[in-house]
């Protein structure tokens, strides 16, 4: 079985991982996305700003695979500051709906001690089902 590596156009190459892997049956696995841009630059050092960028990155990978937001079936969040996440719930909801609309896939959230990129405040991975054919 051959899988297709998905890399949005204009993105700096991933090193040692894939931003997305599309299986022959149409399942798209989106690698953990953090709050940096296509050039791997953190424009925001704020939780909400990084969250918005990470979600936009997920949408970019899904669209590069031929899908759309409604194809996302699962999000797994890795957050380093539970207190900040909880304190900013209203903003989290506003930004979530701004990027993903009212599409709410299955979700999990884990609180972690840290992420590989020191500037990253969260990481979100996704799974989507892309119609093939």
Backbone as XML, in Angstrom:
<?xml version="1.0"?>
<chain id="A" units="angstrom">
  <residue number="1" name="UNK">
    <atom name="N" x="0.833" y="-1.174" z="0.000"/>
    <atom name="CA" x="0.000" y="0.000" z="0.000"/>
    <atom name="C" x="0.883" y="1.244" z="0.000"/>
  </residue>
  <residue number="2" name="UNK">
    <atom name="N" x="0.623" y="2.143" z="-0.889"/>
    <atom name="CA" x="1.391" y="3.375" z="-0.992"/>
    <atom name="C" x="0.618" y="4.526" z="-0.366"/>
  </residue>
  <residue number="3" name="UNK">
    <atom name="N" x="1.305" y="5.308" z="0.417"/>
    <atom name="CA" x="0.710" y="6.488" z="1.031"/>
    <atom name="C" x="1.281" y="7.727" z="0.359"/>
  </residue>
  <residue number="4" name="UNK">
    <atom name="N" x="0.487" y="8.772" z="0.310"/>
    <atom name="CA" x="0.908" y="10.027" z="-0.306"/>
    <atom name="C" x="1.284" y="11.024" z="0.781"/>
  </residue>
  <residue number="5" name="UNK">
    <atom name="N" x="2.475" y="11.594" z="0.671"/>
    <atom name="CA" x="2.893" y="12.655" z="1.589"/>
    <atom name="C" x="2.230" y="13.947" z="1.131"/>
  </residue>
  <residue number="6" name="UNK">
    <atom name="N" x="1.636" y="14.668" z="2.079"/>
    <atom name="CA" x="0.935" y="15.914" z="1.772"/>
    <atom name="C" x="1.734" y="17.077" z="2.355"/>
  </residue>
  <residue number="7" name="UNK">
    <atom name="N" x="2.132" y="17.986" z="1.499"/>
    <atom name="CA" x="2.904" y="19.164" z="1.888"/>
    <atom name="C" x="2.269" y="20.368" z="1.195"/>
  </residue>
  <residue number="8" name="UNK">
    <atom name="N" x="1.638" y="21.273" z="1.941"/>
    <atom name="CA" x="1.034" y="22.439" z="1.294"/>
    <atom name="C" x="2.062" y="23.238" z="0.488"/>
  </residue>
  <residue number="9" name="UNK">
    <atom name="N" x="1.634" y="23.744" z="-0.649"/>
    <atom name="CA" x="2.508" y="24.555" z="-1.494"/>
    <atom name="C" x="2.990" y="25.796" z="-0.762"/>
  </residue>
  <residue number="10" name="UNK">
    <atom name="N" x="4.255" y="26.105" z="-0.939"/>
    <atom name="CA" x="4.834" y="27.294" z="-0.338"/>
    <atom name="C" x="5.314" y="27.107" z="1.087"/>
  </residue>
  <residue number="11" name="UNK">
    <atom name="N" x="5.086" y="25.936" z="1.652"/>
    <atom name="CA" x="5.559" y="25.679" z="3.013"/>
    <atom name="C" x="7.016" y="25.259" z="2.997"/>
  </residue>
  <residue number="12" name="UNK">
    <atom name="N" x="7.768" y="25.715" z="3.970"/>
    <atom name="CA" x="9.132" y="25.254" z="4.169"/>
    <atom name="C" x="9.081" y="23.741" z="4.418"/>
  </residue>
  <residue number="13" name="UNK">
    <atom name="N" x="10.017" y="22.981" z="3.877"/>
    <atom name="CA" x="9.966" y="21.516" z="4.033"/>
    <atom name="C" x="10.019" y="21.067" z="5.489"/>
  </residue>
  <residue number="14" name="UNK">
    <atom name="N" x="9.241" y="20.057" z="5.784"/>
    <atom name="CA" x="9.298" y="19.419" z="7.102"/>
    <atom name="C" x="10.581" y="18.600" z="7.177"/>
  </residue>
  <residue number="15" name="UNK">
    <atom name="N" x="11.196" y="18.562" z="8.345"/>
    <atom name="CA" x="12.445" y="17.810" z="8.510"/>
    <atom name="C" x="12.224" y="16.674" z="9.501"/>
  </residue>
  <residue number="16" name="UNK">
    <atom name="N" x="12.272" y="15.441" z="9.003"/>
    <atom name="CA" x="12.140" y="14.282" z="9.870"/>
    <atom name="C" x="10.710" y="13.862" z="10.148"/>
  </residue>
  <residue number="17" name="UNK">
    <atom name="N" x="9.758" y="14.463" z="9.470"/>
    <atom name="CA" x="8.347" y="14.117" z="9.651"/>
    <atom name="C" x="7.581" y="14.586" z="8.417"/>
  </residue>
  <residue number="18" name="UNK">
    <atom name="N" x="6.325" y="14.229" z="8.339"/>
    <atom name="CA" x="5.452" y="14.694" z="7.258"/>
    <atom name="C" x="4.343" y="15.537" z="7.864"/>
  </residue>
  <residue number="19" name="UNK">
    <atom name="N" x="3.984" y="16.618" z="7.208"/>
    <atom name="CA" x="2.855" y="17.427" z="7.672"/>
    <atom name="C" x="1.545" y="16.679" z="7.494"/>
  </residue>
  <residue number="20" name="UNK">
    <atom name="N" x="1.481" y="15.841" z="6.487"/>
    <atom name="CA" x="0.292" y="15.033" z="6.283"/>
    <atom name="C" x="0.633" y="13.764" z="5.529"/>
  </residue>
  <residue number="21" name="UNK">
    <atom name="N" x="-0.114" y="12.705" z="5.817"/>
    <atom name="CA" x="0.016" y="11.445" z="5.096"/>
    <atom name="C" x="-1.391" y="10.999" z="4.736"/>
  </residue>
  <residue number="22" name="UNK">
    <atom name="N" x="-1.632" y="10.822" z="3.432"/>
    <atom name="CA" x="-2.934" y="10.410" z="2.927"/>
    <atom name="C" x="-2.857" y="8.959" z="2.503"/>
  </residue>
  <residue number="23" name="UNK">
    <atom name="N" x="-3.700" y="8.132" z="3.112"/>
    <atom name="CA" x="-3.717" y="6.711" z="2.772"/>
    <atom name="C" x="-4.569" y="6.491" z="1.525"/>
  </residue>
  <residue number="24" name="UNK">
    <atom name="N" x="-4.448" y="5.304" z="0.957"/>
    <atom name="CA" x="-5.209" y="4.989" z="-0.253"/>
    <atom name="C" x="-6.714" y="5.016" z="-0.013"/>
  </residue>
  <residue number="25" name="UNK">
    <atom name="N" x="-7.142" y="4.755" z="1.207"/>
    <atom name="CA" x="-8.584" y="4.764" z="1.483"/>
    <atom name="C" x="-9.129" y="6.157" z="1.788"/>
  </residue>
  <residue number="26" name="UNK">
    <atom name="N" x="-8.265" y="7.175" z="1.779"/>
    <atom name="CA" x="-8.707" y="8.545" z="1.982"/>
    <atom name="C" x="-8.552" y="9.072" z="3.393"/>
  </residue>
  <residue number="27" name="UNK">
    <atom name="N" x="-7.983" y="8.276" z="4.293"/>
    <atom name="CA" x="-7.733" y="8.787" z="5.635"/>
    <atom name="C" x="-6.490" y="9.671" z="5.593"/>
  </residue>
  <residue number="28" name="UNK">
    <atom name="N" x="-6.650" y="10.892" z="6.072"/>
    <atom name="CA" x="-5.541" y="11.848" z="6.132"/>
    <atom name="C" x="-5.112" y="11.991" z="7.582"/>
  </residue>
  <residue number="29" name="UNK">
    <atom name="N" x="-3.848" y="11.764" z="7.820"/>
    <atom name="CA" x="-3.259" y="11.954" z="9.140"/>
    <atom name="C" x="-2.431" y="13.239" z="9.079"/>
  </residue>
  <residue number="30" name="UNK">
    <atom name="N" x="-2.862" y="14.234" z="9.830"/>
    <atom name="CA" x="-2.155" y="15.511" z="9.856"/>
    <atom name="C" x="-1.232" y="15.507" z="11.064"/>
  </residue>
  <residue number="31" name="UNK">
    <atom name="N" x="0.068" y="15.634" z="10.790"/>
    <atom name="CA" x="1.043" y="15.687" z="11.876"/>
    <atom name="C" x="0.778" y="16.880" z="12.767"/>
  </residue>
  <residue number="32" name="UNK">
    <atom name="N" x="1.241" y="16.812" z="14.007"/>
    <atom name="CA" x="1.017" y="17.900" z="14.954"/>
    <atom name="C" x="1.436" y="19.243" z="14.386"/>
  </residue>
  <residue number="33" name="UNK">
    <atom name="N" x="0.499" y="20.175" z="14.405"/>
    <atom name="CA" x="0.758" y="21.519" z="13.898"/>
    <atom name="C" x="0.889" y="22.474" z="15.072"/>
  </residue>
  <residue number="34" name="UNK">
    <atom name="N" x="1.892" y="23.334" z="14.988"/>
    <atom name="CA" x="2.131" y="24.331" z="16.027"/>
    <atom name="C" x="1.852" y="25.711" z="15.455"/>
  </residue>
  <residue number="35" name="UNK">
    <atom name="N" x="2.008" y="26.712" z="16.281"/>
    <atom name="CA" x="1.634" y="28.066" z="15.887"/>
    <atom name="C" x="2.667" y="28.821" z="15.100"/>
  </residue>
  <residue number="36" name="UNK">
    <atom name="N" x="3.359" y="28.141" z="14.196"/>
    <atom name="CA" x="4.267" y="28.884" z="13.317"/>
    <atom name="C" x="3.708" y="28.913" z="11.904"/>
  </residue>
  <residue number="37" name="UNK">
    <atom name="N" x="4.270" y="29.817" z="11.112"/>
    <atom name="CA" x="3.812" y="30.043" z="9.751"/>
    <atom name="C" x="4.406" y="29.011" z="8.796"/>
  </residue>
  <residue number="38" name="UNK">
    <atom name="N" x="4.043" y="29.131" z="7.534"/>
    <atom name="CA" x="4.579" y="28.264" z="6.483"/>
    <atom name="C" x="6.108" y="28.359" z="6.400"/>
  </residue>
  <residue number="39" name="UNK">
    <atom name="N" x="6.664" y="29.467" z="6.878"/>
    <atom name="CA" x="8.115" y="29.662" z="6.896"/>
    <atom name="C" x="8.748" y="29.203" z="8.206"/>
  </residue>
  <residue number="40" name="UNK">
    <atom name="N" x="7.949" y="28.546" z="9.049"/>
    <atom name="CA" x="8.402" y="28.043" z="10.350"/>
    <atom name="C" x="8.884" y="29.167" z="11.260"/>
  </residue>
  <residue number="41" name="UNK">
    <atom name="N" x="8.092" y="30.253" z="11.263"/>
    <atom name="CA" x="8.367" y="31.428" z="12.090"/>
    <atom name="C" x="7.173" y="31.642" z="13.021"/>
  </residue>
  <residue number="42" name="UNK">
    <atom name="N" x="7.447" y="31.871" z="14.289"/>
    <atom name="CA" x="6.392" y="32.204" z="15.238"/>
    <atom name="C" x="6.128" y="33.700" z="15.162"/>
  </residue>
  <residue number="43" name="UNK">
    <atom name="N" x="4.984" y="34.076" z="14.604"/>
    <atom name="CA" x="4.605" y="35.488" z="14.562"/>
    <atom name="C" x="3.900" y="35.900" z="15.846"/>
  </residue>
  <residue number="44" name="UNK">
    <atom name="N" x="3.389" y="34.917" z="16.589"/>
    <atom name="CA" x="2.703" y="35.179" z="17.851"/>
    <atom name="C" x="3.355" y="34.373" z="18.961"/>
  </residue>
  <residue number="45" name="UNK">
    <atom name="N" x="3.455" y="35.011" z="20.111"/>
    <atom name="CA" x="3.950" y="34.326" z="21.301"/>
    <atom name="C" x="2.837" y="34.249" z="22.339"/>
  </residue>
  <residue number="46" name="UNK">
    <atom name="N" x="1.615" y="34.371" z="21.841"/>
    <atom name="CA" x="0.404" y="34.346" z="22.647"/>
    <atom name="C" x="-0.360" y="33.051" z="22.359"/>
  </residue>
  <residue number="47" name="UNK">
    <atom name="N" x="-0.984" y="32.473" z="23.384"/>
    <atom name="CA" x="-1.688" y="31.214" z="23.222"/>
    <atom name="C" x="-2.755" y="31.278" z="22.126"/>
  </residue>
  <residue number="48" name="UNK">
    <atom name="N" x="-3.579" y="32.298" z="22.136"/>
    <atom name="CA" x="-4.668" y="32.396" z="21.168"/>
    <atom name="C" x="-4.117" y="32.596" z="19.755"/>
  </residue>
  <residue number="49" name="UNK">
    <atom name="N" x="-3.107" y="33.412" z="19.602"/>
    <atom name="CA" x="-2.495" y="33.616" z="18.292"/>
    <atom name="C" x="-1.896" y="32.334" z="17.747"/>
  </residue>
  <residue number="50" name="UNK">
    <atom name="N" x="-1.207" y="31.595" z="18.603"/>
    <atom name="CA" x="-0.623" y="30.329" z="18.156"/>
    <atom name="C" x="-1.703" y="29.297" z="17.867"/>
  </residue>
  <residue number="51" name="UNK">
    <atom name="N" x="-2.765" y="29.289" z="18.650"/>
    <atom name="CA" x="-3.867" y="28.361" z="18.402"/>
    <atom name="C" x="-4.483" y="28.623" z="17.035"/>
  </residue>
  <residue number="52" name="UNK">
    <atom name="N" x="-4.723" y="29.889" z="16.725"/>
    <atom name="CA" x="-5.304" y="30.223" z="15.421"/>
    <atom name="C" x="-4.393" y="29.768" z="14.289"/>
  </residue>
  <residue number="53" name="UNK">
    <atom name="N" x="-3.095" y="30.014" z="14.422"/>
    <atom name="CA" x="-2.160" y="29.613" z="13.372"/>
    <atom name="C" x="-2.110" y="28.097" z="13.234"/>
  </residue>
  <residue number="54" name="UNK">
    <atom name="N" x="-2.091" y="27.371" z="14.345"/>
    <atom name="CA" x="-2.055" y="25.900" z="14.288"/>
    <atom name="C" x="-3.302" y="25.365" z="13.582"/>
  </residue>
  <residue number="55" name="UNK">
    <atom name="N" x="-4.473" y="25.926" z="13.901"/>
    <atom name="CA" x="-5.701" y="25.487" z="13.234"/>
    <atom name="C" x="-5.665" y="25.822" z="11.750"/>
  </residue>
  <residue number="56" name="UNK">
    <atom name="N" x="-5.156" y="26.997" z="11.403"/>
    <atom name="CA" x="-5.038" y="27.365" z="9.983"/>
    <atom name="C" x="-4.079" y="26.415" z="9.267"/>
  </residue>
  <residue number="57" name="UNK">
    <atom name="N" x="-3.010" y="26.013" z="9.953"/>
    <atom name="CA" x="-2.068" y="25.061" z="9.364"/>
    <atom name="C" x="-2.761" y="23.735" z="9.075"/>
  </residue>
  <residue number="58" name="UNK">
    <atom name="N" x="-3.601" y="23.282" z="10.003"/>
    <atom name="CA" x="-4.343" y="22.037" z="9.791"/>
    <atom name="C" x="-5.232" y="22.168" z="8.560"/>
  </residue>
  <residue number="59" name="UNK">
    <atom name="N" x="-5.949" y="23.275" z="8.451"/>
    <atom name="CA" x="-6.817" y="23.501" z="7.289"/>
    <atom name="C" x="-5.994" y="23.486" z="6.011"/>
  </residue>
  <residue number="60" name="UNK">
    <atom name="N" x="-4.815" y="24.100" z="6.023"/>
    <atom name="CA" x="-3.954" y="24.112" z="4.836"/>
    <atom name="C" x="-3.580" y="22.690" z="4.409"/>
  </residue>
  <residue number="61" name="UNK">
    <atom name="N" x="-3.242" y="21.830" z="5.377"/>
    <atom name="CA" x="-2.865" y="20.452" z="5.047"/>
    <atom name="C" x="-4.072" y="19.697" z="4.501"/>
  </residue>
  <residue number="62" name="UNK">
    <atom name="N" x="-5.225" y="19.853" z="5.153"/>
    <atom name="CA" x="-6.441" y="19.179" z="4.692"/>
    <atom name="C" x="-6.784" y="19.623" z="3.269"/>
  </residue>
  <residue number="63" name="UNK">
    <atom name="N" x="-6.717" y="20.912" z="3.008"/>
    <atom name="CA" x="-7.031" y="21.411" z="1.659"/>
    <atom name="C" x="-5.995" y="20.961" z="0.638"/>
  </residue>
  <residue number="64" name="UNK">
    <atom name="N" x="-4.735" y="20.881" z="1.029"/>
    <atom name="CA" x="-3.693" y="20.394" z="0.110"/>
    <atom name="C" x="-3.934" y="18.942" z="-0.280"/>
  </residue>
  <residue number="65" name="UNK">
    <atom name="N" x="-4.628" y="18.199" z="0.583"/>
    <atom name="CA" x="-4.957" y="16.791" z="0.292"/>
    <atom name="C" x="-6.257" y="16.673" z="-0.496"/>
  </residue>
  <residue number="66" name="UNK">
    <atom name="N" x="-6.890" y="17.809" z="-0.797"/>
    <atom name="CA" x="-8.142" y="17.787" z="-1.549"/>
    <atom name="C" x="-9.385" y="17.782" z="-0.682"/>
  </residue>
  <residue number="67" name="UNK">
    <atom name="N" x="-9.220" y="18.032" z="0.598"/>
    <atom name="CA" x="-10.353" y="18.019" z="1.514"/>
    <atom name="C" x="-10.796" y="19.403" z="1.926"/>
  </residue>
  <residue number="68" name="UNK">
    <atom name="N" x="-11.703" y="19.410" z="2.895"/>
    <atom name="CA" x="-12.222" y="20.660" z="3.446"/>
    <atom name="C" x="-12.451" y="20.460" z="4.941"/>
  </residue>
  <residue number="69" name="UNK">
    <atom name="N" x="-12.722" y="21.558" z="5.638"/>
    <atom name="CA" x="-12.867" y="21.512" z="7.091"/>
    <atom name="C" x="-13.838" y="20.425" z="7.533"/>
  </residue>
  <residue number="70" name="UNK">
    <atom name="N" x="-14.944" y="20.271" z="6.845"/>
    <atom name="CA" x="-15.953" y="19.287" z="7.251"/>
    <atom name="C" x="-15.452" y="17.839" z="7.154"/>
  </residue>
  <residue number="71" name="UNK">
    <atom name="N" x="-14.308" y="17.611" z="6.525"/>
    <atom name="CA" x="-13.721" y="16.273" z="6.438"/>
    <atom name="C" x="-12.927" y="15.897" z="7.690"/>
  </residue>
  <residue number="72" name="UNK">
    <atom name="N" x="-12.638" y="16.874" z="8.547"/>
    <atom name="CA" x="-11.858" y="16.605" z="9.761"/>
    <atom name="C" x="-12.726" y="15.806" z="10.731"/>
  </residue>
  <residue number="73" name="UNK">
    <atom name="N" x="-12.194" y="14.663" z="11.174"/>
    <atom name="CA" x="-12.952" y="13.776" z="12.060"/>
    <atom name="C" x="-12.426" y="13.756" z="13.494"/>
  </residue>
  <residue number="74" name="UNK">
    <atom name="N" x="-11.186" y="14.194" z="13.696"/>
    <atom name="CA" x="-10.591" y="14.142" z="15.029"/>
    <atom name="C" x="-9.517" y="15.205" z="15.178"/>
  </residue>
  <residue number="75" name="UNK">
    <atom name="N" x="-9.467" y="15.834" z="16.351"/>
    <atom name="CA" x="-8.392" y="16.743" z="16.730"/>
    <atom name="C" x="-7.842" y="16.291" z="18.075"/>
  </residue>
  <residue number="76" name="UNK">
    <atom name="N" x="-6.526" y="16.249" z="18.176"/>
    <atom name="CA" x="-5.878" y="15.963" z="19.456"/>
    <atom name="C" x="-4.999" y="17.160" z="19.791"/>
  </residue>
  <residue number="77" name="UNK">
    <atom name="N" x="-5.296" y="17.779" z="20.915"/>
    <atom name="CA" x="-4.599" y="18.985" z="21.367"/>
    <atom name="C" x="-3.577" y="18.621" z="22.431"/>
  </residue>
  <residue number="78" name="UNK">
    <atom name="N" x="-2.405" y="19.219" z="22.341"/>
    <atom name="CA" x="-1.360" y="19.103" z="23.351"/>
    <atom name="C" x="-1.078" y="20.530" z="23.823"/>
  </residue>
  <residue number="79" name="UNK">
    <atom name="N" x="-1.378" y="20.815" z="25.078"/>
    <atom name="CA" x="-1.299" y="22.176" z="25.623"/>
    <atom name="C" x="-0.343" y="22.163" z="26.815"/>
  </residue>
  <residue number="80" name="UNK">
    <atom name="N" x="0.519" y="23.182" z="26.895"/>
    <atom name="CA" x="1.480" y="23.189" z="28.005"/>
    <atom name="C" x="0.982" y="23.964" z="29.224"/>
  </residue>
  <residue number="81" name="UNK">
    <atom name="N" x="-0.067" y="24.782" z="29.077"/>
    <atom name="CA" x="-0.555" y="25.577" z="30.205"/>
    <atom name="C" x="-2.072" y="25.420" z="30.334"/>
  </residue>
  <residue number="82" name="UNK">
    <atom name="N" x="-2.477" y="24.481" z="31.169"/>
    <atom name="CA" x="-3.904" y="24.209" z="31.376"/>
    <atom name="C" x="-4.627" y="25.442" z="31.907"/>
  </residue>
  <residue number="83" name="UNK">
    <atom name="N" x="-4.029" y="26.157" z="32.843"/>
    <atom name="CA" x="-4.673" y="27.327" z="33.440"/>
    <atom name="C" x="-4.968" y="28.392" z="32.393"/>
  </residue>
  <residue number="84" name="UNK">
    <atom name="N" x="-4.020" y="28.637" z="31.491"/>
    <atom name="CA" x="-4.259" y="29.636" z="30.447"/>
    <atom name="C" x="-5.372" y="29.181" z="29.511"/>
  </residue>
  <residue number="85" name="UNK">
    <atom name="N" x="-5.346" y="27.924" z="29.117"/>
    <atom name="CA" x="-6.402" y="27.400" z="28.254"/>
    <atom name="C" x="-7.773" y="27.607" z="28.902"/>
  </residue>
  <residue number="86" name="UNK">
    <atom name="N" x="-7.903" y="27.238" z="30.152"/>
    <atom name="CA" x="-9.186" y="27.366" z="30.843"/>
    <atom name="C" x="-9.598" y="28.824" z="31.027"/>
  </residue>
  <residue number="87" name="UNK">
    <atom name="N" x="-8.645" y="29.684" z="31.316"/>
    <atom name="CA" x="-8.943" y="31.099" z="31.531"/>
    <atom name="C" x="-9.380" y="31.809" z="30.252"/>
  </residue>
  <residue number="88" name="UNK">
    <atom name="N" x="-9.039" y="31.248" z="29.101"/>
    <atom name="CA" x="-9.298" y="31.927" z="27.825"/>
    <atom name="C" x="-10.336" y="31.197" z="26.976"/>
  </residue>
  <residue number="89" name="UNK">
    <atom name="N" x="-11.232" y="30.458" z="27.616"/>
    <atom name="CA" x="-12.222" y="29.658" z="26.908"/>
    <atom name="C" x="-13.055" y="30.464" z="25.909"/>
  </residue>
  <residue number="90" name="UNK">
    <atom name="N" x="-13.473" y="31.660" z="26.271"/>
    <atom name="CA" x="-14.277" y="32.459" z="25.347"/>
    <atom name="C" x="-13.492" y="32.749" z="24.072"/>
  </residue>
  <residue number="91" name="UNK">
    <atom name="N" x="-12.235" y="33.172" z="24.232"/>
    <atom name="CA" x="-11.385" y="33.459" z="23.069"/>
    <atom name="C" x="-11.098" y="32.191" z="22.270"/>
  </residue>
  <residue number="92" name="UNK">
    <atom name="N" x="-10.875" y="31.079" z="22.971"/>
    <atom name="CA" x="-10.638" y="29.801" z="22.294"/>
    <atom name="C" x="-11.819" y="29.492" z="21.386"/>
  </residue>
  <residue number="93" name="UNK">
    <atom name="N" x="-13.031" y="29.600" z="21.915"/>
    <atom name="CA" x="-14.226" y="29.318" z="21.125"/>
    <atom name="C" x="-14.382" y="30.254" z="19.939"/>
  </residue>
  <residue number="94" name="UNK">
    <atom name="N" x="-14.119" y="31.529" z="20.149"/>
    <atom name="CA" x="-14.248" y="32.510" z="19.066"/>
    <atom name="C" x="-13.281" y="32.205" z="17.931"/>
  </residue>
  <residue number="95" name="UNK">
    <atom name="N" x="-12.031" y="31.944" z="18.273"/>
    <atom name="CA" x="-11.017" y="31.682" z="17.248"/>
    <atom name="C" x="-11.270" y="30.335" z="16.582"/>
  </residue>
  <residue number="96" name="UNK">
    <atom name="N" x="-11.674" y="29.349" z="17.360"/>
    <atom name="CA" x="-11.997" y="28.050" z="16.783"/>
    <atom name="C" x="-13.066" y="28.217" z="15.703"/>
  </residue>
  <residue number="97" name="UNK">
    <atom name="N" x="-14.153" y="28.903" z="16.044"/>
    <atom name="CA" x="-15.252" y="29.087" z="15.074"/>
    <atom name="C" x="-14.816" y="29.957" z="13.893"/>
  </residue>
  <residue number="98" name="UNK">
    <atom name="N" x="-13.931" y="30.891" z="14.130"/>
    <atom name="CA" x="-13.410" y="31.734" z="13.042"/>
    <atom name="C" x="-12.686" y="30.885" z="11.992"/>
  </residue>
  <residue number="99" name="UNK">
    <atom name="N" x="-11.939" y="29.878" z="12.432"/>
    <atom name="CA" x="-11.142" y="29.055" z="11.519"/>
    <atom name="C" x="-11.913" y="27.826" z="11.035"/>
  </residue>
  <residue number="100" name="UNK">
    <atom name="N" x="-12.588" y="27.122" z="11.941"/>
    <atom name="CA" x="-13.229" y="25.855" z="11.589"/>
    <atom name="C" x="-14.754" y="25.939" z="11.523"/>
  </residue>
  <residue number="101" name="UNK">
    <atom name="N" x="-15.298" y="27.102" z="11.797"/>
    <atom name="CA" x="-16.744" y="27.253" z="11.758"/>
    <atom name="C" x="-17.391" y="26.477" z="12.892"/>
  </residue>
  <residue number="102" name="UNK">
    <atom name="N" x="-18.555" y="25.942" z="12.637"/>
    <atom name="CA" x="-19.296" y="25.191" z="13.654"/>
    <atom name="C" x="-19.133" y="23.684" z="13.436"/>
  </residue>
  <residue number="103" name="UNK">
    <atom name="N" x="-17.959" y="23.295" z="12.956"/>
    <atom name="CA" x="-17.631" y="21.880" z="12.750"/>
    <atom name="C" x="-16.871" y="21.399" z="13.980"/>
  </residue>
  <residue number="104" name="UNK">
    <atom name="N" x="-17.442" y="20.414" z="14.672"/>
    <atom name="CA" x="-16.849" y="19.942" z="15.917"/>
    <atom name="C" x="-16.585" y="18.434" z="15.847"/>
  </residue>
  <residue number="105" name="UNK">
    <atom name="N" x="-15.380" y="18.042" z="15.412"/>
    <atom name="CA" x="-15.039" y="16.617" z="15.356"/>
    <atom name="C" x="-14.777" y="16.074" z="16.759"/>
  </residue>
  <residue number="106" name="UNK">
    <atom name="N" x="-14.512" y="14.788" z="16.846"/>
    <atom name="CA" x="-14.089" y="14.196" z="18.115"/>
    <atom name="C" x="-12.786" y="14.873" z="18.540"/>
  </residue>
  <residue number="107" name="UNK">
    <atom name="N" x="-12.660" y="15.167" z="19.822"/>
    <atom name="CA" x="-11.466" y="15.870" z="20.299"/>
    <atom name="C" x="-10.966" y="15.290" z="21.605"/>
  </residue>
  <residue number="108" name="UNK">
    <atom name="N" x="-9.656" y="15.374" z="21.754"/>
    <atom name="CA" x="-8.993" y="15.046" z="23.018"/>
    <atom name="C" x="-8.021" y="16.174" z="23.318"/>
  </residue>
  <residue number="109" name="UNK">
    <atom name="N" x="-7.774" y="16.410" z="24.603"/>
    <atom name="CA" x="-6.775" y="17.395" z="24.997"/>
    <atom name="C" x="-5.891" y="16.786" z="26.070"/>
  </residue>
  <residue number="110" name="UNK">
    <atom name="N" x="-4.603" y="16.957" z="25.863"/>
    <atom name="CA" x="-3.631" y="16.488" z="26.841"/>
    <atom name="C" x="-2.812" y="17.675" z="27.311"/>
  </residue>
  <residue number="111" name="UNK">
    <atom name="N" x="-2.536" y="17.707" z="28.594"/>
    <atom name="CA" x="-1.664" y="18.726" z="29.146"/>
    <atom name="C" x="-0.273" y="18.098" z="29.216"/>
  </residue>
  <residue number="112" name="UNK">
    <atom name="N" x="0.701" y="18.777" z="28.614"/>
    <atom name="CA" x="2.053" y="18.218" z="28.497"/>
    <atom name="C" x="3.070" y="19.162" z="29.140"/>
  </residue>
  <residue number="113" name="UNK">
    <atom name="N" x="4.209" y="18.612" z="29.480"/>
    <atom name="CA" x="5.268" y="19.383" z="30.135"/>
    <atom name="C" x="5.986" y="20.309" z="29.168"/>
  </residue>
  <residue number="114" name="UNK">
    <atom name="N" x="6.009" y="19.963" z="27.897"/>
    <atom name="CA" x="6.701" y="20.788" z="26.924"/>
    <atom name="C" x="6.562" y="20.196" z="25.543"/>
  </residue>
  <residue number="115" name="UNK">
    <atom name="N" x="6.984" y="20.970" z="24.559"/>
    <atom name="CA" x="6.947" y="20.554" z="23.163"/>
    <atom name="C" x="8.346" y="20.692" z="22.580"/>
  </residue>
  <residue number="116" name="UNK">
    <atom name="N" x="8.598" y="20.046" z="21.465"/>
    <atom name="CA" x="9.938" y="20.051" z="20.874"/>
    <atom name="C" x="10.398" y="21.481" z="20.544"/>
  </residue>
  <residue number="117" name="UNK">
    <atom name="N" x="9.503" y="22.274" z="19.958"/>
    <atom name="CA" x="9.843" y="23.672" z="19.662"/>
    <atom name="C" x="9.589" y="24.492" z="20.923"/>
  </residue>
  <residue number="118" name="UNK">
    <atom name="N" x="10.644" y="25.084" z="21.482"/>
    <atom name="CA" x="10.534" y="25.798" z="22.752"/>
    <atom name="C" x="9.510" y="26.929" z="22.742"/>
  </residue>
  <residue number="119" name="UNK">
    <atom name="N" x="9.322" y="27.583" z="21.600"/>
    <atom name="CA" x="8.382" y="28.708" z="21.522"/>
    <atom name="C" x="6.928" y="28.269" z="21.398"/>
  </residue>
  <residue number="120" name="UNK">
    <atom name="N" x="6.700" y="26.990" z="21.121"/>
    <atom name="CA" x="5.338" y="26.496" z="20.905"/>
    <atom name="C" x="4.594" y="26.379" z="22.237"/>
  </residue>
  <residue number="121" name="UNK">
    <atom name="N" x="3.364" y="26.893" z="22.248"/>
    <atom name="CA" x="2.520" y="26.839" z="23.429"/>
    <atom name="C" x="1.482" y="25.720" z="23.346"/>
  </residue>
  <residue number="122" name="UNK">
    <atom name="N" x="1.276" y="25.203" z="22.142"/>
    <atom name="CA" x="0.360" y="24.094" z="21.927"/>
    <atom name="C" x="0.694" y="23.429" z="20.606"/>
  </residue>
  <residue number="123" name="UNK">
    <atom name="N" x="0.200" y="22.225" z="20.443"/>
    <atom name="CA" x="0.337" y="21.478" z="19.203"/>
    <atom name="C" x="-0.987" y="20.746" z="18.996"/>
  </residue>
  <residue number="124" name="UNK">
    <atom name="N" x="-1.461" y="20.721" z="17.755"/>
    <atom name="CA" x="-2.727" y="20.055" z="17.459"/>
    <atom name="C" x="-2.515" y="19.136" z="16.264"/>
  </residue>
  <residue number="125" name="UNK">
    <atom name="N" x="-2.928" y="17.872" z="16.420"/>
    <atom name="CA" x="-2.891" y="16.958" z="15.283"/>
    <atom name="C" x="-4.322" y="16.627" z="14.886"/>
  </residue>
  <residue number="126" name="UNK">
    <atom name="N" x="-4.497" y="16.186" z="13.653"/>
    <atom name="CA" x="-5.841" y="15.948" z="13.136"/>
    <atom name="C" x="-5.882" y="14.682" z="12.292"/>
  </residue>
  <residue number="127" name="UNK">
    <atom name="N" x="-7.091" y="14.162" z="12.168"/>
    <atom name="CA" x="-7.395" y="13.079" z="11.237"/>
    <atom name="C" x="-8.578" y="13.551" z="10.415"/>
  </residue>
  <residue number="128" name="UNK">
    <atom name="N" x="-8.554" y="13.236" z="9.124"/>
    <atom name="CA" x="-9.669" y="13.608" z="8.251"/>
    <atom name="C" x="-9.957" y="12.450" z="7.307"/>
  </residue>
  <residue number="129" name="UNK">
    <atom name="N" x="-11.155" y="12.419" z="6.804"/>
    <atom name="CA" x="-11.556" y="11.425" z="5.798"/>
    <atom name="C" x="-11.828" y="12.181" z="4.507"/>
  </residue>
  <residue number="130" name="UNK">
    <atom name="N" x="-10.950" y="11.991" z="3.521"/>
    <atom name="CA" x="-11.019" y="12.706" z="2.248"/>
    <atom name="C" x="-11.639" y="11.756" z="1.210"/>
  </residue>
  <residue number="131" name="UNK">
    <atom name="N" x="-12.699" y="12.198" z="0.567"/>
    <atom name="CA" x="-13.336" y="11.374" z="-0.476"/>
    <atom name="C" x="-12.347" y="11.189" z="-1.621"/>
  </residue>
  <residue number="132" name="UNK">
    <atom name="N" x="-12.112" y="9.952" z="-1.997"/>
    <atom name="CA" x="-11.212" y="9.642" z="-3.111"/>
    <atom name="C" x="-12.045" y="9.190" z="-4.296"/>
  </residue>
  <residue number="133" name="UNK">
    <atom name="N" x="-11.653" y="9.619" z="-5.457"/>
    <atom name="CA" x="-12.375" y="9.039" z="-6.509"/>
    <atom name="C" x="-12.493" y="9.682" z="-7.767"/>
  </residue>
</chain>
